[in-house]
Amino acid sequence: MSQSERKTSSKLLRALQNRALTMGVLWGGAYLLALLLAVTVVAPERFVLHVGDIAKKTITASKDVADEITTKQRRDAAAAQVAVVYYKEDGVADMVMQTLSAVFDQFRNVRQFGETLHQGDQKGGVADTDPATHSATTDKTEVWGSYTQQQFEQAAKLVPLAPLTSAQLRVLLNISENDLEDLYQTLVAGVRTTMAGTIPEGQINDAITNIQELSYSVPTDLWWSVAAPALRACLKPNMVIDQAATEANREKVRADIEPVVFKQGQNIVVAGERVTAPQLAVLEALGLIQGTRFDTELYAGVGLLVALLLAGLLLAIALLWPALLQNIARQTLLLLIALLTLLVCVAFAQINIYLLPMAMGALLATVLLDVRAAISLNVILSAILGVLTLRGGNANSAQAMGVALTGMLGGMVGILAVRKRPFRFKILLSGLYIGLVNASTVLGSGLSSNNDLHIVAITACYAMGGGVIAAVLCVGVQPALEAFFNLLTPAKLLELCNPNQPLLRRLMMEAPGTYHHSMVVANIAEAAAESIGVNALLVRVGAYYHDIGKLKRPGYFKENQMGENPHDHTDPRVSTAIVVAHTRDGVALGQRHRLPQEVLDMIAQHHGDTPVVYFYNKAMQQNGGQPVDIQDFRYEGPRPHTAEAALLMLADTVEAAVRAMQDATPEKIDQAIRRLVRGKAEDGQLDDCPLTFRDLDKICEAFSAVLSGVFHERIEYPAVDIPPGRETSVPVPASAEDAPPAQGGRA
């Protein structure tokens, strides 16, 4: 991977990380808004009640809510009456008979093992010995009947299909062959008869009882010791419960039972009555009991609503101002403005619902961010506040609509009033406009739904007061937010234009040539900015500070050199590295002095990735005229992304070129300007900015007009000997430009 590809990949990764952080900030703000709304607006009154308590107050349902306990009891009772559904499983009878045969084969092995033990005892002369005597002769091994524990364990291993106890094994060890075979035949007949019918799942014991009745001739001890274990090992149901069908029938019955529901406004608990468990559960479901869960559905609904509205805000920003999605600080500011506006509105809502200073958010967003962000935020905040006035459905929907409409119209008027001149007096004046629009909106909606003119008039006065309060709060909050987020406002731009700014004073003292160059660039760039309608004040400030990086090595730049040029003895690549570093150094210096981000971007972008042609040509000459990699002689970029940054690039280029021209005439200046601008466009330096060809033509005209005045042709004054004397007839010049130079000098 080449170096350029690695840079591109790194930029893409940073962009993705930035976008992820953006989403985190947005949804974090959504969470804060949802929490604020839940606590301050929609939180219901909560009670302390237990089962059996006497209710001191009648409590009604704040919304429709189901009585889950009573409903469940009714549904479970109905489902319990549903008959179980079975299905017949084929092949079970053959499997049972095979298992029965296998079990009895193992029984025969046990009986044979017992017979072997008997024969061994007879040979040893200890058959049917007393247990105490036998224990003594077998090293005190525990004995059951005439068998040791070890022998029982050996016998148990012979019947893995039907685990038997020691007592059952003793019977099987002592049974005769004929008795065992008779038992087998009896059980075969009984099992076949039983399996010919049905054995439902879960009714194996009933089937064994049925076989026992058919095998009445089997002795009791033989039945319980041998027959019953064998049957338990082999019998399987041939009628299996159809769980899906049974549960489906039960669910159908449950669904047919209507839920018990308390409707909104219906009494749940009546004052003076005892609280029952179902009533308490309903109150807990509504979040009306202290110490229990909140009404999660209510808060989830509010949270979802706020999330959807914030998603709408995000979508509006993506459509109107997509650049904001790449700026975490500005998104944070936007959400902070929304949060502050909602907090203030909730506080004023305690006085009157129409006193809400809803336009505060629109005004702050216009002054501190952008008109597009302000419009989006105004619509979303108006919708949120309109919904919140419903207070869970208890308020008048017409009132909620009136609040939302007042916020939208008043906010739009405020945006229109301050969008071009966002100064403090203009903001305060906009409060009157907003108040008048608010009052008119309330009058219109009130007269259409309320016949009491006195109430409508008072409400209109509150609405007008809300507009004035919004403007006052905006003026009070703006400086704090502006300073905290280091925002580029008109007031900040005017402050940065002050020549007494530390960076400008350093530039004037340490790099006077660069300072003069910056002033000229500012003049021509501002004129061009006004001609195409972009932020001329921002362009001027950017021009003032665009070359502050040269303060690090002022002597390496031609305009500051008074004698020898250090680049004459420096490798072209080293010289290029020094020159191109001034953009990076300028950004670092600007960050230390807290320059706004827009100015820092202009510092970084004012050369784009253009090549340093002088050192590129010098390197080729040193290389014998052979080409060298031009990428080694380019600025780091990025290319200009805004019209202001592109203007600064063009102004910087043409000023330096025209200043170096010999015998500059207006025609030559205009031709040079258009050639240089065309060269920047053909090199792709303007590809990422929004300038059009019409804009470029206006820019060239503005540049030509200003530079023709700055670098106009001047006359050469002759050297004249002035006779000595206290008085001279030499006239005093009308202006400095008409003043004669020092003796022997030139203008």
N, C-alpha and C positions, 0 to 999 in steps of 0.2 A: 504494500500500500504506500502510495506516494505521500509526500508531506502535505500537499494540498488536499488529498483525499482524507488524510487523518484530521486535518483542520475542519473539513466539512463534516466528518463524522462526529467530531467533538462538539461542533456547533449544534448539530441535530440532537445530540444527547442532552446538551444543556437546555435546548428548547423544550424537549419532552419533560425534563425535570421541572422546568419552569411551569409548564402546563399542569403537571401533577400538583405542584404547590398551589397553583391557582385554584384548582378544584378543591383542595383542602381548605383554603381560605374561604371560598364561597360557601362550602357546606358547613364549615365551622361557624360562619356567620349565620347560616340558616338555623343551626342548633341554638345559638344564642337568642335569635329572634323568637323561636318557638318556645324556649324556656321563659323568656320575658312575657310573652303573651299568655302562657299558661298560668304564671304566678300572679300577674297583675290584672288580667281581664276575665279569663274564663274559669278561674278557680272557684268552685262552688263553696257554700257554707258547709262545714263538717260538724258532726255531732258525736257525742260520747254515749253509746247505747250498747246493751248486752241483751241476750235472750232472757226474757222474763221481766225486763225493766218496764216501768210505766212511762210511756212517752209523754213528755211535757209539752210537746209541740207537734202539730200535724205536719207531716212531711209529705210533700208531693213529688212526683217524678219530674225531673228536669228534662227528660226526653223519654221516648219509648224504650222500655227495658223489659226483658223477659224474666219471669220467675223460674229460674233454672231448676231449683229443688223440686217444686211442685210439678213442673213439667216432666222432670225425669222420673219422679215417682209414678206418675200416670203412665208414662211410656213403658217403663220397666214392668209394671203390672200387666199391661196388655201384651207385651212380648213374651212374658212367662207362660201365657196361655196358648202360645203357638205350638202345634205338634211338631215333633222332630221328623225330619225327612231322611229316609234311608235309601240306599241303593244296594242291589245284590251283587256280591263279588264272586265271580265264577272261579272254579278250580280249588276252592277252599277245602271241600270235602276230601279230595284226593290228597291234598297236602296234610290234612289232619290225620288221615289213615296212615300215611307214610311216617309221619312223626310218631304216631302211637306205636307202630311196628318197631321203629328205631329205639324208642324208650324201652320197650319190653326186651329188645335184644340186649340193652345195657342191664336191665333187671336180671336177665338170665346169666349175664357175666358175674353179677354180684352173687346170685344164688350159687353159681359154680365155685366162686371164691370161698363162700361159706362152707360148701361141701368139702373143699380142699382143707380148710382149717379143721373141720371135724375129723377128717381122716388122719391129719397130723396129730391131733390130740389123742386119738385112739391108739396110734402107734406108740406115742410117748407115755401112754398109761395115765393120762391126766384128763381124760374126757369127763366133762360135767363135774369138774372139781369145784370145791368150795371157793368162792371169790377170795376169801382171806388167804387160803392156801395158795391159790394161783398167783395172787399178788406177790406172795413171798418168793415164789419160784421165778417171777419175771422181773426181778430187780425193782419191786415196788411200783410197777407201771399201773396207772389208773385203769379200772376194768368196768364195763357195762355188761351185765350178764356173764357170758363165757368168752367175751372178746375184749381185747385191749384197745386203748385209744388209737394206737398206731394202726391196728387192723381196721377200725372204723374209718380212719382217714384214707387208708388204701381202698376200702370199699366205696367211699364217697367219690373218689377219683374215677371210678368206673361208670358213674351215672351223671355226666355233666349236663344232660338234657333235663333232668328232674332232680334238683338238689333235695336231699333227704336228711332228716335229723338222725341222731344216733339211735333213737328208739325205733324209727322207721327202718333204718338199715338193719337193726337186729332182727326185725320181723322178716325182712327180705332175705337175710343170711340163713334164717332157719326154715324158710318155706320149702315145701317139697316141690319137685318138678311138676307133678300132676296138678297140684293146687295152683301153681303159677300159670300153667297152660290153660286150666279151666277159667282162671280169672281173665286171661287175655282174650279167650273166645267170648266170654260174657261181655267184656268191654267193647270188643269189635262190633258185636251185634248192637249194643246200646248206642255206640257212637254213630254207626251208620243210620240207625233209626232217627237219632236226634239231628244229624246233619242233613237228612232228607227234608227236614222242616227248615225253620229259620232260627238263627241265633243272632239277635240284634247286638250291635256294639254296646258293651257295658253290661251285658246280661249273661256272662260266662257262668256265674254262680248258679243262675237258674237252670242253665243247661246241665251242669254237673248234678244238681238235685234231680233233674228229670231222669238222667242216666242211672242215678242211685235207685230211683224207684223201679226202673226196669231191671236192675240187677239186685233184686231182693234176696237172692240166694247167697250172696257174698257175705261172709262173716264181717262183723263190724270192725274188728281190729285189722283185718286184711284190707277192708275198704279204705279206712283212714290212713293206714300206713303205706299202702302200695297203689290202690286204685285212684284215690283222690289226687295224689301228686302226679300220677301219670296223666290224668285228664287235664289238670291245670297246665301241664307242659305241652300238651298237643292241641287242645281245643282252641279254635279261633272263630270269631264271628263271621258269618257269611252275609250279614246285613250291616253295612258300614254307614255311619252317619254322614249324610251329605251336608258338610258344614256350610258350603257356599249357599246352597238352596235354603237351608234352615235359617241362616243369618239373613238372607234376602227376604224371607217371609217375615222375620221378626222386624227387620228395618222397615218393611212396608207397613206393618202394623204400627210401629213407632211413628212413622211419618203421617199416618192417618190421624194421630192424636194432635190436636191443635195446641200450640204452646200457650202457656198462661202468660199474658203480657199486661204490664201496667202502662197505660197510655200517658203521654205527656200531660201533666196537670192533674192526673188521677192520684187520689190519696193512697199512699203506701202504708203509713202509720198514722192513726188518728190519735189526737191528744187524749190522754186518760186511759188508753188501752195498753195491754201488755204486748211487748214486741216478741214475735215468733221467729223461729229460725229461718223460714223462707223469707220473711220480711227483712230480717237483718241481712240476709244474703243479697237481696235486691238493693238495699242501701249500700252495701259494700261494692256491688257491681257499678253503682253510680258514683262511687268515690265520696260518699257522704258520711262515712264513719271515720273518725280520727283513729290513727294508729293502724289503719288497714291500707290497702292499695288505693291509688288514685283511680279515677275514671280513665283507664288507659285508652279506651276508644275515643273519648273526647280529646285527650291530649294528642293521641295519634292522628286524629283528624286535623287538629290545628297544625301539628308538625308537618303533615303531608301537604296541607294547604300552603303553608309558608314555603315549603320546599318547592312546590310547583310554581309559586310566584317568583321565587328566586331563580328558578330555572328559566322562567319567562324573562327576568331581568338579564340573565346570562345570554339568552338567545337574542334579546334586543341589542345588547352590547356587541355580540358577535356579528350582527347584521349592520349595525350603525357605526361601530368603532372597534373593529377587530384588534387594533394595536393594543388596546387596553388589556387583552387577554395575556399579553406577554409581560405585563408590568404588575408584579405582586404588590408593590407599595401602593399603587393607585387603586387596585382592587380593594386592598385593605381599607384605604381611605373611603372608598365608595360605601362599603359595608358599615364602616364606623359612622358615616353621615346618616345612613339609614337607621342605625341603632339609636343614635342620639335623637333623631327626629321622633322615633317611636316613643322613646323614654319621655321626652318633653310632652308629646301629645297625650300619653297616658296620664301624666301628671295634671295637665290642664283639663282633661276630660272629667276630673272630679268636680270641676267648677261648672262647666257647661260643655256639652258634646260638640257645639259649633265653635268653641273658642280654640280649637286645636290649631296650632301654628304649623299646618301641614306643608306650607310652601317653604319652610326653613330648609328642608332637604333639597328642594329644587334650586333654591338660591345658592346654597353652599356648593352643590355640584357644579353649577354654572361658573361660579367664581373660581373654584379651586381645581376643577377638572375640565369639563367640556360640555357644550350644549347637548351633544348626543347622549352623554351619560346622564345629564340632568333630566332630559325628556323621559328616558327609560325609567330612571329612579322615581320620578314624579308619578308616573302611571302606576307603578307597582306599589308605592307607599299609599297612594289614594285607595287602591283596591284593598290593601290589607286593613287600613283604618276603617274603611266602609264595612268590611266583614266583621271587624271586632265590635263595632257598635251594635251588632245584633245580640251580643252577649249570650250566645248559646240558644238563640231563637226567641228570646223574651222581648226583644225590641221590635220597633216598627220597621218593616223592610223599606218603606218609603224614606224613613229617616236615614237608614244605612245608605240608600242610593243617593240621597241628598248630600251626605258627608263625602262620599266618594266623588261625586260630580263637582262639589265645591273645591276639593283638593286638586283635582285634575285641571279645572279651568283656572283657578288662582295660581297654581304652580306654573302653568304655561305662560300666563301674563307676566309673572315674575321673571321667568327665563328670557322672555322677549325684551323686558325692560333693561336687563343688566348684561345681556350677552355681548355687546360691543364695548361698553364702558363700565366694567365691573368695579367702580370706585365706591367708596363708602357712602358718600352722599347720594349717589345714584341708587345704591341698595336701599337706603332709608326711604328715598322717594318711591321706589318700587313697592314698598310696604303699603303705601296709600293706594296704589293701583290694585294691588292684590286684595286689599280690604274692600274696595269698591266692587270688584268682580265677585268676591265672596258674598257680600251683602246682596248683590243683584241676583246671584244664583239661589240664595236662600229665600229671597222674596218670591222668586219665580216658582220654586218647588213648594214653598209654604202656602202661597195663595191658591195653588191648585189642589191642596190636600187639607187645608185648615181654614175654617171660617173665622177664627179669632184673630183679628188683625193686630191686636195688642201683642199677643204671643209671637206672631210672625215678625213684628217690628223689633221686639227685644232680641229674638234669635238672630236677625240680620245684623243688629249691633254687635252681638257676640262674634259673628262671623267676620265682621270688619275688623274688630279688635284682634282676631286671630291672625289676619294678614299683617297688621302692624307689628304684632309681637314676633312674627316669623322674621321680618326684616331686622328688627332690633337684635334678636338672638343671633342672626347670621353675622351681623357686624361684630358682635361680641365674641363669637366662637371662631370666626375666620382667622384672626391672627395666630391663635394657638395652634390650629391645625396647619396653617401655612408654615409656621416655624418648625413644628414637629416633623412634618413630612418633607421639609425643604422644597416647597412647591414653587413653581415659576409663575407668579402672578404679575400683573402690571406693576404693582407697587414694588415687587422684588426686582423687576427689570429696571425700573427707574433707579433703584438703589444701586444696582450693579453698574449703571452708567456713570456714576459719580467718579470723577478722576481721582478722588482721594481714596478710592478703594486700594487696599494694600497691594494687590497684584498689579493693578494699573500703575501705581507709583513705582513699583519695582521695575516694571517694563520700561517706564519712561527714564528711569535713572540708569539701569543696567543694560538695556538694549534699546537705545533711543531710535535707531533705524527701524527696528521692528515695531516700536510704538507708533512712529509716523506712518509706516506702512499699514498698520492696523486701523488707524484713524481714517486713512483714505479709503481702504477697503470697506469700512463701515459706512461711509458716505455713499459710495456707489452701490453697495449691496442694499442699503435702505431704500434708495431711490428705485431700484429694480423691484424690491419687495412691494412697494406701494403701487407700482405699475401693474402687478399681477394679483394684488389683493391678498397677500399672505402677511404673517405677523412681522411687520417692519421693525418693531421694537426688539423683538427676539433676534432678528437678523443683525441689528446693530450691536447688541450685546455679544452675540456669538462672534462677530468680527472683532470686537475689542479684545476678546480673550482667546481667539483661535490659535495664536502663536505663543502662548505663555510658556509652552514647553521649551522654547529657545532660551529661556532664562537659565537653563542648566549649562549650556555651552554657547553663550551669545556670540563669541568670537568666531565660531565656525559658520556663521551665516553672513552673506555678503553685505547686507544692508548695515551691519554693525562693525564691519572691518574698516579700520583706519590705516592699516599698513599692509604687512605681508599676509597672504592668504595661506592658512595652515594646510588647506587641501592640496596645495601645489606639491607637497612632499608626503602625501598620504595615499595609500592604496585606494583605488576607486571603490572597492567593495567596503572598505572601512569607512571611507567618506560617506558612502550611501547609508551605511548603518547609523552613522552619527546624525545625518540629516533626517532620515525617516523616523528616528527615535523621538523627534520633538513632538509628534502627535501623542505617542504613548506617555512621554514625560509630562505633556500638558494635561492629560487626563488625570494622572496621579497627583499633580500639583493642584488641579481643580478640585479633586476629591478631598484633599487636605483642607482646602479653604471652603468646603461645602457649597460649591457651585451647583446649581440645579442640574438635574440629569439631562435636560434638553440641551443645555450649553455644553455639557461634557460630551454628548453625542456629536454635536457640531465640531468640537475640537478633534474628536477621533475620526470623523468622516470627511473633513474638509479637503483631504487629498485623495480620498478613496483608495484605490490600489494602482494609481498611476505610476509610471516609471520615472525615475530621476534620469532624464535623458542626458544631461551633461556628463554625469559619471559613467553612464552606459556607453556613451560615445568615447570617453576617455579610456575605458577598459578595452574597447575594440581596437583603439589605436595602439595600446600597449600589447595587444594580442596579434599584432601584425595585420590588422584589418579583418581578422576572422571573427565571425559572430560569437557572442558569449550568451549565456542564459540570462534573458532579460528578467526572469523571475527574481534573480538576485538583486535587482535594482528597482523593485517596486515597493511602494508603501504597503503597510500591513492591512489597510482598510479598516472597517468596511466601507463600501461605497455609500454615498448619501442615500438615506431612506426618506427624508422629508424634503419638501420644497425649500425650506429655509436653509438646510445644510447644503443642498445643491447650489443655491444662490451664492452661498459663501464660497464654495469651491470655485465657481465661475468668476466671482469678483476677485478672489485671491489670485487666480491665474492671469486674468487680463490686466490687473493693476501692475503686477510685476513685469509683464511683457511690455506694456505701453510705457512704463517708466524707463525701460531700457532702450526704447526706440530712439533713433537719431532723426532729427528734422521731422518730428511728429506733426502731421496735419490732420484735420478732422476726417478727411477721406482715408488716410492711412490708418488712423486709429479705428475707424469703423470697420475697415477691411480686416484689420488684425483681430478685432474683437470677434467678428463673425467666424473667422478662421479658427480661432482658439475654442470657441464654443462648439463649433462643428466637430473639432478634433476630440473634445471630451465626449460628445455624444457618440461618435464613431468608435471610441475606445470602450464604450459600454459603461462609462462612469455614471450616466444618468438613467440607467435601466431600472434601478430600484426606487426611483423617486417619482412623484406624480406630475412632474412638469410635462406640458404638452408643447408641440411645435409652435403654437400661437404664443405660449408663455415665453419660449426661448426668443422669439422675434421681439417681443416687448422688452425682454431683459437686455438684448443687444442694443436696442434703441436707448434705453435708460443708461446703460454703461457708456455708450458713445457720447451722450449729451453731457454727462458729468465729467468724464475723462477729458473730453475736448476742452472743457473749461479749466480743468486742473493743469493739464500739460499744454497750455496754449503757447503759441509762438511768441517769443519776447524779442525786443529790439536790443541791439548791442550799443551801449553808450560809449562815446569816444572818450579818450583820456584827455582831460583839460587841466591845464595848470591854473590854479586859483591864486591870484596875487594875495600876498599877506596883508592883513589889516584887521582892525577890530570889527569892521562892518563889511558885508559883502552884498552884492546885488543878486546873488544866486537865489532864485525864488524857493520858498519852502514848498516841498511836494505836497500834492493834495492827498496822496495815499502812500503807503509803504511801498507799493509796487512801482510807483512812479519815482521813488527816491533814487538818486544816483548812487552807484556803488562806491566803495572805497577807491582811492586813487589807483588806477591801473587795473581795477577789477571788472567783473562782468555781472550782469543781472542774473 
